[in-house]
């Protein structure tokens, strides 16, 4: 996932062709949590 506003790229999943639908569904399900995690990572890198 690319968050331009945070200047961060977060790799959340890799799957083969057969598992693609399930992987996409899981990414969508946890979309908010991924964003929150990216924000935490971004904030911690600025405070170092």
Secondary structure, DSSP 8 states (H G I E B T S, - for coil): -EEGGGTEE-------STTHHHHHHHHHHTHHHHHHHHHHHHHHHH--
